[in-house]
Each structure stands twice: as C-alpha cells, then as structure tokens.
Amino acid sequence: MSETANTNIKNTGLRGVAVADTKISFIDGEQGILMYRGYRIEELAGKSSFLETALLLLNEDLPDKGELDEFTRRVVEERKMPDFLAECLKNLPKQASPMDVLQATVPLLAAADPELTVETREANVRKAVRLISRLPAVVAAWHRVRNGLEPLPPDSGLPHAANFLWQLHGEKPDPGMARDLDVCMILHADHTFNASTFACREVVSTQAHMYAGIAAGIGALSGPLHGGANARVMKMLGEVESEKDIPAWVRRQLEQGKKIMGMGHAVYKTTDPRARILREISRRLGEKLGQPKWYELSVRVEEAAVAEFERKGLSTLKPNVDFYSASVYCMMGIPADLMTPLFALSRIAGWCAHIIEEKFADAQGKPELYRPESEYIGHYCGQMGCAYQAIEDRKPASQSPDV
C-alpha cells in the first residue's frame, strides 16, 4: 500500500541535550557535586533552612536577615488554603492517588489567586510564595480527609516543615525530627533540568501562568520513571526484612532482571551527594526512635548491591536520593504513598524558580517557545503523499489495533 521510512527510532528522551541556560542549579555527576546558585548542597543542608534555600533559588543569592524574615512572614500568612478547596477534597473518592489529588488542586488554587494573570516578576514571586505555603496544607488535609478526619488549621508559631508534620499528624513534632524533615526538603528543592522541571518550563514557555506549569510538573513527577522510587524502596525493605541472606536475595533479583530500587542515577556516576546526608539522618533517627532496623536493612542492601554491581563491572551504580529518604520518611510516620507528594512539596521551590527564570529570560519577560524537531519515520509515498482509497477498496491491515 505504501513505502515506509526507516523504523529505527533514535534521539528519544533528549538525554544529554542542553535545551536552555540556567543559573539555578549545577550538577557534576562524575564528582557527585550538586549546587544551588553556586552553594554546595552539603553547606545548605548543614547551615540553611528550607525557606532560606527556597528564597535563594527564587532570588539568586542568600538573603539577609530582614529579607528572610519578610519571606517567612509571607509564607506563614499564606498557609491557610481556601475554604472551598477543603470542601472539594471531602468530595473526592477516598481511594484517589495523593499525587492525582495534588495535581488536581493546583488549578483550583489558581482560581483563588488574585494575581493569576499578572505577569511581572514580582507577581510571580508572590505566586511562588502561595504555592510553597499552601501545597503542604493540601497534602496534609487530603491525608486526614481520606482517613475520616478533619483538616487541621496551620500553626503560625511553627516553622515550615514542623507545621506540615502538625497538620499531617495532629501532634506537635519533635523539633529535631522537624529539622531533619527541613533538611530533606532542602535536598529535594531542585535538581537542574529533570523531567518535571523541564515540563514546568516547557509549559510556561507558551506564556501559560505559573500554576499551569506547576500542574505539569506534578504530572511528570507522578510517573514511575521519575517519582515514587522512595516508596518502592520502602516496599523492597519490607520484602527483605525476613531475609537471612541479603546478598543472595540481591543476586536473585539481578539474575531475574529486576532492579534494586534506589540504586543508580541518570546523572550521577558515583554516590548521590544527597544520599550521604540522608544516610546519616536515617542512622540518627533510627537510634533516637529505637527503630534501627530500617537503617540497618538499608545499609545491608546497599553493601550487597554495590558489591554485586562492582563484580559485574557496574561500579557507577550507587545509592541515590531515594534510597535513604524512604527509611527517613517512614520513621517520621509519613505513609509510602505520600513520599512522592512530599518530594513535590520540596521541589515546588525549584519549579517556581525555573518558571520565573523561563518567563524572564530576557528583559522583556518573553520566553522562547519550546518547539523541538522530530524525525518522521512513518509511511511515506513521495511528495504527493499516499493515495486515499475508498473504504470498500482497501485491503485489511496486516495488524488491526485493539478497539
């Protein structure tokens, strides 16, 4: 019926293709280095707070005390989500995925934003403040609603991460645990042009508003190739809990073509620098709470997996950010299906920063529309195209699609 072009698909995924300049974050995958605005992640995790880091990402440099105090005040002021949104959550099916719920609420938050269509840099920073402030309330409220509980009001006296734990559990958190969660949020705040960040930037390159970009980012993060690995790490730890010979279990997994969740990364060729920090948090939390088993299991799986990978000549496969965050979040009482939403509550800072950078890449605030090329490999019948045949004259296709 027609000739077909080359069917070897290539150039998929934009892997290794630089699509834009950015000043926000930098990764050296060979050396295991991650920087936000030039600051090493180890420095920020040890000395900064999530809100200070968020302001760094938004405003290009570390704030002074007055700037940080004002930013914190604005975040606290915006914590309460709109009343209609709480009612909407109560009407959703209780079995809905938390990531789907989170994505669905973003357009509703957009409807309540008085500056939705104001496209100045200052207005977009204020929108970022509202998103950073309100998304934690949405996740916490949904968790309570699906369990038959009333959402809790924010506590203006609590720091950002501590307030989330309060709204989630209904108990004032231990300050040390709240600080550990704050550090986790710093570690997840940005990571260059990953899939969800690219989705945010691609959408707003059309001059769509910030909320449209954030909804796209959450949608991208919901895919199992991007988000959700820490939940699968936790499932894996539950499976190996009763294993007496973990190295043998690891070998069986690999022989069967299965993955060791949380091991390896698309960018890092050595241990993810965030994993080193999370490993120590997991160890410390396990000792403090008298729950060392999850940390100890993680270490045993890591050691067995790294040894097996090295035996196979795969020395670049090391723990990534998800490997130890699973045990950390579990010990904080965060359910497995909220681990990816918590990722989003952290990454919202980076997403907003990238959206603002995309929107105001030039002085006129006019983003360049993303419009990549593709290589056509489908039917080709010459420049005149394929001849259209009346339906009664067509031969049956060799393979009919399922309907």
C-alpha positions in Angstrom: 0.0 0.0 0.0 2.8 2.4 0.8 6.5 2.7 1.4 7.8 3.0 5.0 10.7 5.2 6.1 13.4 4.0 8.5 11.8 2.5 11.5 14.8 2.7 13.8 13.7 5.1 16.5 16.5 7.4 17.7 17.1 10.7 19.5 14.4 10.0 22.1 14.3 11.5 25.6 16.6 14.5 25.0 19.2 12.7 27.1 22.4 14.7 27.1 20.9 17.5 25.0 21.2 21.0 26.5 18.0 22.9 25.9 18.5 26.1 27.8 20.8 28.1 30.1 20.1 28.2 33.8 21.7 30.0 36.8 19.7 27.9 39.3 21.5 24.7 40.0 24.5 22.7 38.8 25.4 19.0 38.8 28.8 17.3 38.3 27.7 13.7 38.0 31.3 12.4 37.8 32.3 14.0 41.1 29.0 13.8 42.9 28.5 17.6 43.2 25.2 19.4 43.5 25.0 23.2 43.9 22.1 25.7 44.2 23.1 29.1 42.9 26.7 28.2 43.5 26.3 26.9 47.0 27.2 23.2 47.7 24.2 21.1 48.9 26.3 20.0 51.9 26.7 23.6 53.0 23.0 24.4 52.7 21.9 21.1 54.4 24.2 21.9 57.3 23.6 25.6 57.8 20.4 26.8 55.9 16.7 26.2 56.2 14.2 25.2 53.5 12.7 28.6 53.4 16.1 30.3 53.1 17.0 27.9 50.4 13.7 28.5 48.6 14.4 32.2 48.7 18.0 31.6 47.4 16.5 29.7 44.4 14.0 32.4 43.7 16.2 35.4 44.2 19.7 34.3 43.0 21.6 34.9 46.3 21.3 34.2 50.0 19.0 36.7 51.7 19.9 39.0 54.6 18.0 38.6 57.9 15.4 41.2 57.0 14.7 39.6 53.7 14.4 36.1 55.2 12.2 37.4 58.0 9.8 39.1 55.5 9.7 36.0 53.2 9.0 33.7 56.2 6.2 36.1 57.4 4.6 36.0 53.9 4.8 32.2 53.7 3.2 31.8 57.2 0.4 34.3 56.2 -0.5 32.3 53.1 -0.6 28.9 54.8 -4.4 28.6 55.0 -5.9 27.0 51.9 -9.2 28.4 50.5 -12.3 27.0 52.3 -13.8 25.8 49.0 -10.8 23.7 48.4 -11.2 21.8 51.7 -14.8 21.1 50.7 -13.6 19.8 47.3 -11.2 17.4 49.0 -14.1 15.9 51.0 -16.0 15.1 47.9 -13.2 13.2 46.2 -13.1 9.4 46.1 -11.1 8.3 49.2 -9.0 5.9 47.1 -7.7 8.6 44.9 -3.9 8.8 44.5 -2.4 11.6 46.5 -0.4 12.7 43.5 -3.5 12.9 41.4 -5.2 14.9 44.2 -2.3 17.2 44.5 -2.2 17.9 40.8 -6.0 18.4 40.6 -5.9 21.1 43.4 -3.3 23.3 41.6 -5.8 24.7 39.1 -8.2 25.3 42.0 -5.5 27.3 43.8 -5.0 29.2 40.6 -8.7 30.2 40.6 -8.2 31.7 44.0 -5.0 33.6 43.2 -5.8 37.4 42.8 -2.7 37.9 40.6 -3.1 34.9 38.4 -2.8 36.8 35.1 -0.3 39.4 36.4 2.9 38.6 34.6 5.5 40.7 36.4 8.5 39.1 38.1 7.3 40.4 41.5 3.8 38.9 41.0 5.3 35.6 40.1 7.4 35.5 43.2 4.2 36.2 45.2 2.5 33.3 43.4 5.5 31.1 44.3 5.1 32.1 47.9 1.5 31.0 47.9 2.3 27.7 46.3 5.2 26.9 48.6 2.9 27.8 51.5 -0.3 26.1 50.5 0.7 22.8 48.9 1.8 21.2 52.2 -1.6 22.1 53.6 -3.3 20.3 50.7 -1.3 17.1 51.2 -1.8 17.1 54.9 -5.6 17.8 54.5 -6.1 15.1 51.9 -4.4 12.5 54.2 -6.7 13.4 57.1 -9.8 13.6 54.9 -9.2 10.2 53.4 -8.9 8.8 56.9 -12.2 10.3 58.1 -10.5 13.2 60.0 -11.0 17.0 59.7 -8.1 19.0 58.2 -6.2 21.0 60.8 -5.5 24.7 60.7 -1.9 25.9 60.4 0.1 26.8 63.4 1.7 30.2 62.8 4.2 29.5 65.6 5.7 26.5 63.9 8.5 26.5 61.2 7.6 25.3 57.7 8.4 21.6 58.0 7.2 21.4 61.6 3.8 22.9 60.6 3.4 20.2 57.8 4.0 17.4 60.4 1.5 19.1 62.7 -1.2 19.4 60.0 -0.5 15.8 58.9 -0.4 14.0 62.3 -2.3 16.4 64.7 0.7 16.4 67.1 3.4 19.0 67.6 6.5 17.3 66.2 9.8 16.8 68.0 12.0 19.8 67.0 14.9 17.5 66.0 12.6 15.5 63.7 11.2 18.7 62.2 14.7 19.9 61.5 15.5 16.6 59.8 12.5 17.0 57.5 13.5 20.6 56.8 16.9 19.3 55.6 15.2 16.6 53.5 13.2 19.4 51.8 16.4 21.3 51.1 17.9 18.2 49.5 14.9 17.8 47.2 14.4 21.5 46.4 16.0 21.5 42.9 17.9 19.2 40.5 18.5 21.1 37.2 16.5 20.0 34.1 14.9 16.8 35.4 11.7 15.6 33.7 9.3 17.6 36.0 11.3 20.8 35.8 11.5 20.6 32.1 7.8 20.0 32.0 7.2 23.2 34.0 9.5 25.2 31.8 8.1 23.9 28.6 4.5 24.7 29.6 5.3 28.3 30.7 7.3 28.9 27.5 3.9 29.2 25.9 3.2 32.1 28.2 0.9 30.0 30.3 0.7 31.1 34.0 2.8 29.6 36.8 0.0 27.3 38.1 -0.3 25.6 34.7 3.5 24.9 34.7 3.3 23.5 38.3 0.4 21.2 37.4 2.5 19.9 34.5 5.5 19.3 36.8 3.4 17.4 39.3 2.0 15.3 36.5 5.6 14.5 35.3 6.7 13.6 38.8 3.8 11.2 39.2 5.3 8.9 36.6 7.2 5.9 38.0 10.3 6.7 35.9 10.7 10.0 37.8 9.0 10.0 41.2 7.9 7.3 43.5 11.2 5.4 43.9 11.4 6.0 47.6 8.0 4.4 48.1 9.3 1.4 46.1 12.5 1.3 48.3 10.2 1.1 51.3 8.3 -1.8 49.8 11.7 -3.5 49.0 12.8 -3.1 52.6 9.6 -4.7 53.8 10.3 -7.7 51.5 13.9 -8.2 52.7 13.0 -7.7 56.4 12.7 -11.5 56.9 15.6 -12.4 54.5 18.5 -14.2 56.3 20.9 -13.9 53.3 20.5 -10.4 51.8 23.5 -10.8 49.3 21.8 -13.9 47.9 18.5 -12.0 47.6 20.2 -9.2 45.7 21.8 -11.7 43.4 18.5 -13.4 42.7 16.8 -10.0 42.0 19.5 -9.1 39.4 19.5 -12.6 37.8 15.8 -12.2 37.3 16.3 -8.9 35.6 14.8 -6.9 38.5 16.1 -3.6 39.9 17.4 -2.8 43.3 15.3 0.3 44.0 17.1 3.4 44.9 20.4 2.4 43.3 21.9 4.2 40.4 21.0 7.6 38.8 20.7 9.0 35.3 23.2 11.8 36.1 25.5 10.6 39.0 28.3 8.2 38.3 29.1 8.0 42.0 27.1 8.3 45.2 24.4 10.9 45.0 25.6 13.7 47.4 22.1 13.9 48.9 22.2 10.2 49.7 25.2 10.7 52.0 23.3 13.3 54.1 20.1 11.2 54.2 22.1 8.1 55.3 23.2 9.9 58.4 19.7 11.2 59.1 18.4 7.7 58.8 21.0 6.4 61.2 20.4 9.1 63.7 16.6 8.9 63.6 16.7 5.1 64.0 18.8 5.4 67.1 16.7 8.2 68.5 13.3 6.4 68.0 14.6 3.0 68.9 13.8 1.8 65.3 17.3 1.0 63.9 16.1 -1.9 61.7 15.2 0.2 58.6 18.5 1.9 58.6 20.4 -1.3 59.2 18.4 -3.1 56.5 19.2 -0.2 54.1 22.9 -0.5 54.8 22.9 -4.2 54.3 21.1 -3.9 51.0 23.4 -1.1 49.8 26.5 -3.0 50.7 25.3 -6.2 49.0 24.1 -4.3 45.9 27.3 -2.3 45.4 29.4 -5.4 45.8 27.3 -7.2 43.2 27.4 -4.3 40.8 31.1 -4.0 41.1 31.5 -7.7 40.5 29.6 -7.1 37.2 31.7 -4.1 36.3 29.0 -1.6 37.2 30.8 0.5 39.7 28.8 3.6 38.9 25.6 2.3 40.4 25.5 3.8 43.9 22.6 4.9 46.2 20.6 7.9 45.0 18.4 10.4 46.9 15.5 7.9 47.2 17.4 5.1 48.8 17.7 6.5 52.4 14.8 9.0 52.2 12.5 6.0 52.3 13.5 4.9 55.8 13.7 8.6 56.9 10.2 9.3 55.9 8.9 6.0 57.2 10.3 6.8 60.7 8.6 10.2 60.5 5.3 8.5 60.2 4.8 9.5 56.5 2.9 6.8 54.6 4.5 5.4 51.5 2.0 7.0 49.1 2.8 10.4 50.5 6.5 10.2 49.9 6.3 11.4 46.3 3.9 14.2 47.2 6.4 15.2 49.9 9.0 15.3 47.1 6.7 17.8 45.3 6.3 20.0 48.4 10.1 20.4 48.3 10.6 20.6 44.6 8.0 23.4 44.4 10.7 25.9 45.3 12.9 24.8 42.3 10.0 24.5 40.0 8.9 28.1 40.7 12.4 29.4 40.4 12.8 27.7 37.0 9.4 29.0 35.8 10.4 32.6 36.8 13.8 32.1 35.0 12.0 30.8 31.9 9.5 33.7 31.9 12.0 36.4 32.4 15.0 35.0 30.5 15.2 38.4 28.6 14.5 41.9 29.7 11.0 41.9 28.1 9.8 38.8 30.0 9.0 37.0 26.8 10.0 33.3 27.0 11.1 31.5 23.9 8.6 28.9 22.9 9.9 25.3 23.2 9.4 23.7 19.8 11.8 20.8 19.3 12.1 19.0 16.0 11.3 15.3 15.3 12.3 12.9 12.6 9.4 11.4 10.8 9.7 7.6 10.4 6.1 6.7 9.4 4.5 5.9 6.0 5.9 7.9 3.0 4.7 7.7 -0.5 6.7 10.6 -2.0 6.0 14.3 -2.0 2.4 13.9 -3.3 1.5 11.8 -0.3 -0.3 8.4 -0.1 -3.3 8.0 -2.4 -6.6 8.0 -0.5 -8.6 4.8 -1.3 -12.3 4.5 -0.8 -13.0 2.2 2.2 -14.6 -0.5 0.1 -11.3 -0.8 -1.9 -9.0 -1.1 1.0 -7.3 -4.3 1.9 -7.4 -5.4 5.5 -4.5 -4.2 7.5 -1.9 -6.8 8.5 -2.4 -5.9 12.1 -5.6 -4.3 13.3 -5.4 -2.3 16.5 -7.4 -3.5 19.5 -10.5 -1.4 19.9 
